[in-house]
Structures are given as C-alpha cells and as structure tokens.
C-alpha cells in the first residue's frame, strides 16, 4: 500500500519543511520553498556494499589499501582535472552554462574511451538520437563501442544499462531524468536527489564510471540541492564566456585527485582542442609599455599559470566612485585600493577603478594581490611596469607582503616563458634553487614593491 507525503523543499539547499515558509532557514533565501508531493512504497531503502563482503565493522589496520585503477580518456587536460584518469565506479558531476561545451567534451571523451576498447553508453534526455548523431558527425566520431540512447525514465535507463553492460555511463542531463515512484516533476529537488542516489548505487555496485551533466542557475551554481554535490565523487565546472573561444574545466571537488585543478580547452568548429601551455595563450595579446598591466603567476591546482591583470583608473564623474572586477572578487579590489590609499598614500577615493583578468580566466587565490595592486598603481600614475617582470604575493591590511605557497614552482614557470625578474615576498626567499636566467627580488611591504616596479 502506497502512502503520500507532502512537504516543502528549498530549491537552493534542499531544506525539508512540513510547512511553507517565505524564508528558508537553511540558506536564508526568500521564496525558494516549493511544495513536493512524494508517493513512497512501504519498505526499506536498498543499500550497497563497496568494500569487503563482511557487513561487520573492521579495524582500519586490517583494511587492505589498494591503488585505484585509472581509465585513460586520451584527453590529457581532462585526465589532469580528474587526477590522472577516470576511476571505475566513480560518480562525476559536470556543470556549466548552456552552450559552454559540456556535451561536446563528454562526447569527445566517449569516442576516445570507445576507441580504447571500453563500452560507453550515452543517455541523452534533451536530444533525440538523430540530433546526437549529427553532433557526433560534426566531431568526426564513429565507433561501434559507443551506444546512444534517448530516454528519461529511470527504469528504462536501468534496463538499457542491463542490456549494454557499459563500463562508462553518461547522463545528459540529470534534470531531465525522473523516477515514476516520485510524483513531482522532472528537475525538482526530489527527482534530482532520488535519481542521483539511484545512479550512485548503480555506479558503486556495478563498477561503472558515471558522468552526470547538471544545469546551472543564474548565480552559476548547479541547479538543485547542494546535497547533489556532496553525493558525487567529483564536481567539474566548465567556465568561460560563450563569446570567447577558451574554456576552463575546473575541479571544485575530487575524492581521487587535487581540487581546483584546471584544464584549458579551445572551442573550434571540430570540437574542443586541448591547450597544452595556457600561459602562452593568456599572454599572447599583451601589449608592452601600457600602463595598468601586471603579470602574475597564479597556482591553479598543481599547475602554475601566468595571467595578465589589467587595471584602468580614471577620475569619477559621480559622487561615489565605481569599483569593478572581472575575473576576480570585487571586494578584493576595494580592499586593495584602501590599502594603497592608507599605506602608500595614493589618493584613490575619487577614482573609478576597473580591474580585468585577461583571457576569461577567474582567479581567487591570495597570491594575486600584489599584481592587482601594482596594476592599479601603474594606471593611476600612468607609468608602465617592466614587461619582463612578474609579481607574486599576498597583501595584508597593514601593507605587508605575505608569503605564498609553492613559490619555486611558480618561478620555474616564469623562467620557462622568458621573463627576467620575479618580485615576490621576502619571506619566500631561501630554501630553494632559483632557475638560471631570472632575477628574484624579495619585498616586505607594498611600498617596496612599488619602488621596485616603477622606481618610486
């Protein structure tokens, strides 16, 4: 005998409430509670056992540690983000804006895996089989090990999995899949959570590596409850402007590798091409001798990337000056401008400031502070920085330049690309070998850094 349950779930965080509320107690957002009617069968939920055949607790000293095998996707940038390849039985969530390239990269990876002898099942809930075939023809994909199926019913998808017995499963997208036992509409919190839980059980019990495509909201987060990100083994985000050719695949969660690892791709007519040296790409259009430009060696996961930071400072025409950041946190720009005014003496309170990270990449680590401050001061004074200088360092509220992590790896990337000088925190000097052909200058305060970069 089935029973019906009515509850109100938050579309943002998944908070479950027996009554409707205007403001969600979980995430604090307004008008996100939606009524969900769930029809459940009596009985217990099924579990799965991924380890030993025994269900009893074991001492950790008796558990055998085994290295996770990896499946090579033949796409080195994707392998880097995943931590070395796809782990069998893992559940991977791929998110990004519409048209950014999620389906393209997964179809290309499917072709490479199928060509390597793996059976791949591509479930499309948004396109027909013919539409998927047209995209495959455009990408030059044709392999008998790649199976395509257009279905949204969870029961029929599981039947297809039983028939094909794939080693790689791709669901495009999770918001279109539904279970008939759940009476709410596809894409709702209940459906997304229940279907993801079912795919997790299928993936773990059968050893199938599963990729799930997730839509994103206007704020850029994956639609549905944040619980979805906690359920999966890895979360990959596609970043980049739709009108730019470069795309960045970033790992924000990975149980089998480094987080915040990035892979860089270029969108072309024939699909996504790997960018092996993103630093050269981000700097290829840099104009030498322009005021307001500074180069930073940012660390993305385990990869150092050299990026140009541009700033434009001009007198404001309004009562309140504008502060704008593209690719960096707006609040960080305001904080650094306050430090420049208080500790260095630059009169910026009546100046508009626009700071941009060239190339469409987004930076969020503290080591970019020094480059941001140098670019703002360079534009304000209308003095160009040396085109062969690179700036690395975090800035504190008292104007000090604080140490950063893995400075040796950053400086080696700087030297490899032909830069002559690296200005970095004085505390980072010593304990490592400076590569040939580059001068390393240590600074302790922001004022010292400005004196080294612009001579006063």
C-alpha positions, -999 to 999 in steps of 0.1 A, spaced: 0 0 0 15 33 -11 15 64 12 16 100 1 38 126 18 36 163 13 65 186 22 81 218 12 117 217 -1 141 245 -8 152 246 -44 186 260 -34 198 240 -5 172 211 -2 159 221 33 128 200 41 100 216 60 65 203 68 50 238 61 57 266 37 80 295 48 88 326 29 125 325 40 144 292 40 161 285 74 188 265 57 203 290 31 184 322 42 170 329 7 135 341 1 107 324 -19 126 292 -26 103 267 -8 84 246 -33 57 220 -24 67 184 -32 42 155 -32 61 122 -29 45 88 -32 65 62 -15 62 24 -12 65 9 22 97 -8 29 134 -1 35 158 17 11 183 -5 -5 220 -1 4 252 -11 -13 285 -25 -1 316 -13 -19 342 -29 2 346 -63 19 319 -90 17 315 -87 55 290 -63 68 306 -61 103 329 -31 112 366 -38 107 397 -22 123 413 2 99 446 -16 103 431 -48 87 416 -30 57 438 -35 26 447 -3 8 447 -7 -29 456 19 -55 426 30 -75 429 19 -112 425 47 -138 409 47 -172 428 69 -196 405 92 -215 432 101 -241 425 138 -234 454 149 -212 437 181 -199 406 160 -188 429 134 -172 447 162 -153 414 176 -139 402 141 -129 435 134 -111 450 110 -137 420 94 -154 386 81 -147 382 58 -116 358 28 -122 327 31 -101 331 68 -96 302 93 -99 313 126 -116 291 157 -119 298 182 -148 282 216 -146 283 248 -167 263 274 -185 242 263 -215 263 260 -247 296 261 -228 307 227 -241 297 201 -215 281 177 -240 309 183 -265 337 173 -242 318 143 -229 310 131 -264 347 135 -274 358 116 -242 332 89 -251 347 85 -285 383 82 -271 372 57 -245 352 37 -270 382 36 -294 403 23 -265 380 -8 -261 356 4 -234 319 2 -238 302 36 -234 265 43 -230 255 79 -237 220 86 -224 205 119 -238 175 133 -222 175 166 -241 183 155 -277 170 128 -299 193 100 -312 195 118 -346 205 151 -331 232 133 -311 244 116 -343 246 150 -361 268 163 -334 289 132 -335 293 136 -373 304 172 -368 331 160 -343 341 131 -365 330 104 -341 321 69 -353 327 38 -332 307 6 -326 315 7 -288 297 39 -283 260 34 -277 234 62 -278 200 61 -262 174 89 -258 155 82 -226 144 100 -194 126 72 -174 149 58 -147 135 23 -151 141 22 -188 176 37 -184 184 9 -160 171 -17 -185 194 -2 -211 223 -5 -187 215 -42 -182 214 -47 -220 246 -29 -229 266 -35 -197 288 -4 -202 320 5 -183 313 42 -189 279 58 -185 270 94 -194 237 111 -183 229 143 -202 213 157 -181 202 148 -146 174 174 -146 156 155 -173 156 121 -156 127 110 -134 115 81 -113 79 71 -116 77 65 -78 83 102 -72 53 122 -82 70 156 -86 81 170 -119 115 161 -135 141 186 -124 126 192 -90 146 187 -58 131 153 -50 136 139 -85 172 152 -89 181 139 -54 164 105 -59 178 99 -94 213 108 -84 211 85 -54 200 57 -77 228 64 -102 253 63 -73 240 29 -62 243 16 -98 278 31 -102 292 17 -70 276 -18 -72 285 -25 -109 318 -6 -111 305 18 -138 322 52 -141 292 76 -144 293 112 -157 262 133 -148 256 167 -166 240 193 -143 223 226 -153 234 258 -135 214 286 -120 217 323 -128 242 326 -99 264 299 -116 258 271 -91 244 237 -101 206 237 -101 190 216 -73 201 210 -37 237 214 -27 233 178 -14 238 168 -50 275 179 -49 280 160 -16 267 128 -31 291 126 -60 328 118 -60 339 147 -82 324 180 -93 337 196 -125 327 231 -137 331 245 -172 340 282 -171 344 308 -198 325 333 -218 303 319 -246 317 346 -269 353 336 -262 370 305 -277 387 294 -245 371 272 -219 384 262 -185 374 229 -168 379 232 -131 376 206 -104 360 220 -73 357 186 -56 376 154 -63 379 124 -40 406 109 -62 427 139 -70 436 176 -64 408 202 -61 409 234 -81 429 217 -108 421 232 -142 422 220 -178 422 246 -207 404 240 -240 398 260 -271 365 257 -288 368 252 -326 345 240 -353 356 204 -349 351 204 -311 373 212 -281 411 212 -286 435 210 -256 457 239 -247 489 224 -235 505 257 -224 478 281 -212 503 307 -200 514 315 -236 478 317 -247 468 341 -219 498 364 -227 499 363 -265 479 395 -270 497 415 -242 508 450 -253 542 461 -239 547 495 -225 510 500 -215 502 515 -181 479 494 -158 493 460 -167 509 434 -145 517 397 -148 510 372 -120 520 336 -116 488 320 -102 486 285 -90 455 266 -102 455 232 -85 490 219 -92 496 240 -124 512 275 -123 495 297 -149 508 332 -159 480 357 -165 478 394 -173 459 416 -149 448 449 -164 435 480 -144 420 512 -156 418 541 -130 402 574 -140 385 603 -121 349 596 -112 320 616 -127 297 607 -98 296 612 -61 305 575 -53 334 561 -73 328 527 -91 348 496 -84 345 467 -108 363 434 -111 361 409 -139 376 375 -131 384 385 -96 365 393 -64 351 428 -64 355 431 -26 392 423 -30 397 452 -54 381 476 -29 402 463 -1 435 466 -20 426 501 -31 420 510 6 454 496 14 470 516 -14 454 548 -2 461 543 36 496 527 35 511 541 3 494 575 0 477 572 -34 446 594 -35 421 569 -49 389 579 -31 377 600 -61 388 575 -88 368 549 -107 387 515 -109 381 487 -134 402 455 -130 401 427 -155 418 393 -158 427 389 -195 417 357 -213 384 350 -194 400 330 -166 389 335 -130 415 338 -102 406 335 -65 439 328 -46 456 354 -23 489 354 -43 474 376 -70 471 406 -46 504 421 -54 498 421 -92 464 437 -87 478 465 -65 507 471 -90 484 473 -119 461 498 -101 491 520 -91 505 518 -126 473 530 -142 468 558 -115 503 571 -120 502 564 -158 536 547 -155 540 513 -173 556 484 -155 586 465 -169 572 439 -195 596 413 -182 585 415 -145 562 391 -127 545 398 -94 536 372 -67 524 379 -32 496 384 -8 490 418 7 479 423 43 458 452 57 489 468 72 506 469 37 529 440 43 536 414 15 530 380 29 545 346 18 527 324 -7 528 286 -12 549 267 -38 568 297 -49 596 276 -65 571 260 -90 558 294 -99 592 309 -105 602 280 -127 572 286 -149 581 323 -151 616 315 -162 604 290 -188 584 317 -205 613 341 -208 606 366 -180 637 383 -164 626 392 -129 602 380 -103 591 403 -74 579 381 -45 576 381 -7 609 384 12 599 355 34 598 332 4 635 337 -4 658 309 5 654 271 8 650 266 -30 671 269 -61 665 299 -84 665 289 -121 690 303 -145 682 335 -164 659 351 -139 664 376 -110 644 371 -78 637 403 -58 622 400 -23 600 427 -9 585 431 26 559 459 20 537 471 -8 557 504 -8 589 484 -15 572 465 -43 560 498 -60 595 512 -57 610 481 -74 584 481 -102 580 518 -110 611 534 -94 595 554 -67 
